[in-house]
């Protein structure tokens, strides 16, 4: 076997291993090194309500109060979290939330309203991403705010 044939065989084997590694990491949450926000989803129209299930994710530095900020962002767009996954590695967090947004058919938004809801959600999550006020509070003996059901 000459050098060119050997090199070709090595390149083929490396590509095969890379494909196997990519297949194994599908569905595994690993935080990336850059901050990112994403929203993708689909719309369903059943009966009187138009609902859309949206998968949203935020990848950023871990900080106190991050999960409560995420839940506030979801509630701010009149949505409901159906499922959530979170992975933290080396001070970085990736949170994936499946959200259900329901609007009544009388709102006259149609599919544009579904897209508008996704854009609102992405904007709210971007606000969470850029809210770095909680980062410095860790060193200052940070305590979570007490939430009371009484008003």
LODO-190754 format. One line per field, with one value per residue: residue number from 1; y, x, z of N, C-alpha, C in turn. Coordinates in steps of 0.001 Angstrom, whole numbers, plus 500000, padded with zeros to 6 digits. Each point is the difference from the previous one (the first is absolute). Example, Ala and Ser with C-alpha at 12.3 -4.5 7.8 and 13.67 -1.06 7.14 Angstrom:
pos: (1,2)
n.yy: (494310,501050)
n.xx: (513190,499650)
n.zz: (507800,499280)
ca.yy: (501190,501190)
ca.xx: (499110,500820)
ca.zz: (500000,500060)
c.yy: (501200,501090)
c.xx: (500900,499230)
c.zz: (500000,500730)
end
This chain:
pos: (1,2,3,4,5,6,7,8,9,10,11,12,13,14,15,16,17,18,19,20,21,22,23,24,25,26,27,28,29,30,31,32,33,34,35,36,37,38,39,40,41,42,43,44,45,46,47,48,49,50,51,52,53,54,55,56,57,58,59,60,61,62,63,64,65,66,67,68,69,70,71,72,73,74,75,76,77,78,79,80,81,82,83,84,85,86,87,88,89,90,91,92,93,94,95,96,97,98,99,100,101,102,103,104,105,106,107,108,109,110,111,112,113,114,115,116,117,118,119,120,121,122,123,124,125,126,127,128,129,130,131,132,133,134,135,136,137,138,139,140,141,142,143,144,145,146,147,148,149,150,151)
n.yy: (498819,500868,501101,500212,498703,499977,501145,499507,498871,500718,500777,498907,499413,501111,500093,498716,500176,501042,499276,498987,500852,500544,498746,499803,501183,499408,501107,500096,500480,500771,500790,500929,500415,500142,501220,499294,500438,499040,500130,498815,499915,499496,500152,499865,499724,500034,499830,500528,499176,500926,498838,500437,498905,500576,499735,500444,500581,499955,500486,499974,500944,499011,500303,500563,499369,499248,498952,500800,500507,498743,499612,501108,499697,498742,500343,500778,498898,499866,499339,498695,499803,499156,500274,499636,500299,499642,500522,499718,500604,499957,500243,499165,500593,498882,500845,498883,500849,499038,500940,500122,500617,500444,500237,500735,499293,500629,499695,499314,499180,498852,499612,501227,499707,498807,500597,500850,498954,499342,501080,500097,498681,500064,501058,499344,498931,500822,500520,498745,499772,501196,499426,500734,500589,498801,500260,501304,499616,499090,500918,500612,498703,499656,500579,498920,500752,500345,498974,500851,499096,500579,500881)
n.xx: (500859,499812,500722,499729,500099,501099,500424,499618,500555,501020,499964,499774,500952,500726,499619,500234,501116,500231,499549,500717,501001,499737,499867,501068,500344,499221,499399,501319,499654,500747,500239,499740,501087,499086,499592,498883,499064,499092,499152,499420,499046,498813,499029,499055,498993,499461,498808,499738,500988,500883,500623,501100,500651,500754,501119,500307,501139,500691,501110,500414,500682,500286,498854,500006,498856,500848,499683,500028,501128,500375,499565,500578,501037,499839,499808,501041,500145,499410,501042,500082,500924,500241,501209,500943,501116,500937,501086,500816,500950,500874,498917,499764,498874,499388,499003,499303,499086,499105,499534,498855,499787,499000,499386,499023,499126,499355,501285,499570,500836,499346,500592,499649,498905,500060,500298,499007,499286,500490,499741,498812,499849,500449,499236,499023,500312,500049,498905,499587,500359,499501,499148,501041,498907,499519,500898,499945,498746,500603,500892,498835,500179,499806,498830,499274,499286,499374,499339,499037,499106,500292,499032)
n.zz: (500000,499033,500116,498733,499780,500757,499449,498834,500408,500450,498926,499286,500724,499895,498732,499924,500697,499222,498986,500477,500217,498816,499562,500746,499520,499104,500419,499996,501178,499261,501043,499106,499399,499051,500316,500138,499182,500097,498998,500077,499089,500345,499134,500921,499182,501216,499481,501199,500288,499777,500069,500512,499692,500864,499365,501201,499702,501141,499507,501273,500629,500845,500578,501187,500111,499306,500736,501055,499478,499742,501192,500488,499230,500366,501266,499709,499282,501189,500436,499744,500933,499005,499575,500870,499386,500867,499456,501012,499293,500989,500703,498992,499646,499638,499844,499860,499560,500170,499213,500645,498838,500746,498852,500415,499297,500956,500198,498937,500630,500054,498879,499656,500729,499379,498853,500243,500423,498944,499265,500614,499871,498766,499877,500626,499266,498976,500561,500187,498754,499690,500836,500188,500472,499761,499037,500256,500067,499268,499726,499878,500223,498769,500205,499744,499174,501095,499504,500180,500372,501174,499851)
ca.yy: (501181,501197,501070,500643,499094,499983,501278,499954,499106,500692,501064,499352,499492,501156,500483,499016,500193,501286,499784,499225,500894,500920,499246,499711,501216,500542,499989,500224,501419,500445,501448,500486,501038,501329,500253,499907,499833,499515,499586,499355,499360,499700,500455,499073,500671,499024,500568,501447,500541,499757,499850,499676,499472,500642,499573,501163,499684,501069,499514,501144,499708,499684,501054,499845,500591,499816,499249,500851,500962,499291,499774,501297,500315,499170,500523,501346,499902,499237,498630,499022,499034,498633,499113,500750,499264,500916,499392,500957,499459,500999,501354,500350,499332,499963,499685,499795,500012,499831,500961,499990,501314,499833,501240,499743,500243,501323,501035,500402,500027,498899,499533,501127,500057,498964,500504,501121,499419,499474,501143,500552,499080,500134,501287,499865,499164,500799,500882,499172,499760,501201,500455,499492,500565,498935,499417,500579,499776,498756,500316,500862,499254,500120,499240,500091,500782,499200,500186,499687,499910,501072,501308)
ca.xx: (499141,500834,499649,498748,498896,499915,499422,498590,499313,499934,498999,498692,499719,499738,498656,499044,499951,499358,498557,499512,499990,498878,498771,499874,499728,498679,499120,500754,500147,501314,500056,501058,500821,499472,498634,499066,498570,499340,498600,499460,498750,498974,498675,498875,498719,498989,498819,499948,501298,501173,501127,501261,501043,501244,501196,500860,501193,500904,501308,500705,500710,499092,499925,498844,498762,499821,498776,498833,499939,499446,498562,499351,499985,498960,498699,499777,499401,498759,500264,500097,501078,499506,501127,501257,501240,501091,501314,501009,501354,501054,499502,499135,498704,499126,498636,499082,498645,498912,498994,498729,499363,498605,499255,498631,499812,499421,501024,500250,501422,500302,501385,500871,500048,500923,501355,500187,500238,501368,500916,499909,500701,501434,500405,500004,501145,501205,500104,500574,501397,500804,499855,501160,499991,500110,501335,500784,499354,500465,501072,499477,499089,498712,498849,498878,498881,498895,498762,498864,498724,499158,500325)
ca.zz: (500000,499917,500933,499586,500333,501459,500406,499618,500940,501293,499862,499972,501345,500862,499652,500531,501454,500252,499804,501145,501161,499815,500240,501430,500764,499678,501159,501229,500286,500447,499806,499126,500614,499692,500442,498887,500240,498796,500101,498802,500379,499013,500414,499866,500153,500396,500646,500198,500385,499166,500913,499353,500866,499625,500720,500180,500770,500405,500421,500576,501240,501095,501004,500880,499526,498560,499723,500265,498894,498844,500188,499838,498568,499378,500429,499464,498662,500179,499570,501084,499787,500009,500287,500072,500217,500291,500190,500436,499928,500125,500165,498872,500090,498825,500408,498882,500542,499041,500441,499277,499964,499584,499782,499574,498566,499807,500026,498615,499667,499077,500019,500326,501454,500454,499760,500907,501318,500032,500047,501355,500886,499744,500561,501459,500367,499751,501161,501066,499648,500205,501377,500738,501341,500988,500034,501084,501284,500595,500930,501051,500861,499315,500478,499068,500530,500508,499255,500850,499297,500545,499416)
c.yy: (501241,501087,500649,499134,499948,501286,500051,499135,500662,501100,499410,499528,501152,500565,499075,500158,501314,499878,499220,500876,500990,499308,499748,501240,500635,499877,500216,501503,500274,501499,500392,501128,501401,500111,499952,499800,499517,499576,499364,499275,499759,500423,498922,500791,498950,500737,501516,500608,499645,499910,499691,499523,500533,499435,501201,499602,501249,499343,501204,499546,499747,501131,499752,500698,499814,499292,500836,501078,499354,499793,501310,500384,499209,500522,501364,499981,499137,498574,499111,499012,498593,499048,500840,499047,501017,499215,501100,499309,501162,501430,500503,499178,500063,499525,499910,499853,499801,500784,499854,501384,499820,501375,499631,500383,501386,501125,500521,500113,498925,499551,501126,500154,498957,500428,501147,499494,499437,501129,500658,499125,500126,501314,499933,499164,500741,500980,499249,499791,501206,500591,499386,500544,498935,499437,500523,499723,498732,500276,500821,499290,500101,499124,500201,500854,499073,500341,499535,499937,501067,501331,501084)
c.xx: (500903,499455,498659,498790,499789,499348,498503,499186,499844,498935,498594,499596,499680,498608,498925,499852,499305,498487,499398,499909,498848,498669,499778,499631,498659,499118,500704,500180,501403,500059,501155,500753,499478,498566,499079,498575,499385,498578,499616,498731,499076,498652,498963,498722,498941,498855,500053,501365,501065,501185,501248,500972,501315,501121,500937,501211,500812,501283,500782,500769,498974,500043,498797,498783,499730,498685,498748,499867,499405,498495,499224,499891,498906,498618,499700,499377,498739,500146,500132,501101,499442,501105,501265,501160,501102,501281,500979,501352,500973,499515,499131,498723,499286,498642,499129,498607,499015,498815,498748,499378,498602,499373,498613,499847,499424,501015,500352,501476,500363,501443,500960,500120,500927,501442,500316,500281,501402,501019,499994,500755,501505,500530,500078,501186,501315,500224,500599,501487,500870,499854,501119,500049,500204,501392,500802,499419,500474,501062,499498,498969,498565,498946,498874,498900,498870,498745,498847,498733,499033,500411,499767)
c.zz: (500000,500929,499651,500360,501510,500513,499663,500943,501369,499958,500003,501393,500965,499718,500550,501512,500361,499842,501164,501243,499902,500266,501481,500804,499670,501237,501323,500182,500510,499749,499085,500705,499730,500514,498792,500492,498700,500289,498676,500394,498839,500568,499756,500213,500272,500679,500077,500285,498978,500948,499198,501063,499478,500847,500058,500828,500265,500459,500497,501235,501102,501017,500898,499409,498521,499691,500286,498931,498752,500147,499885,498525,499289,500371,499383,498607,500023,499480,501228,499653,500154,500439,500025,500254,500226,500191,500376,499994,500111,500088,498855,500106,498663,500481,498757,500597,498855,500542,499148,500116,499438,499867,499512,498528,499723,499979,498616,499655,498996,500112,500294,501505,500573,499825,500941,501408,500132,500075,501374,500989,499815,500578,501525,500467,499767,501154,501183,499754,500324,501389,500828,501426,501062,500137,501177,501367,500690,501051,501182,500869,499490,500656,499008,500600,500443,499216,500871,499160,500498,499392,500948)
end
